[in-house]
């Protein structure tokens, strides 16, 4: 499934990316220490979400879910990906609700994961 999904990430909406990442993380089946494609897919989903065309369509909840999912499984996207996501989140925070702000803050606080090479 991971290989098939990775090949199609450019067709996913921000919500598709966020919910796929959330679902993998919530399942508890993704572990960075196990040699599967799932941890890399998590990073690839964050990277796909940070692409300019996709990022422009992101909602704060999408970004929160992507960051939370990566942190939950213990992987971290590249710094440039996180920078793009945080920059977009900042733009959205100016328009967002308190609940969305809290969700993003919690996701970012948990984002002290180890980068995946």
Secondary structure by P-SEA (a helix, b strand, c coil): caaaaaaccccccaaaaaaaaaaaaaacccccccccaaaaaaaaaaaaaacaaaaaaccaaaaaaaaaaaaaacccccaaaaaaaaaaaaaaaaaccaaaaaaaaaaaaaccccccc
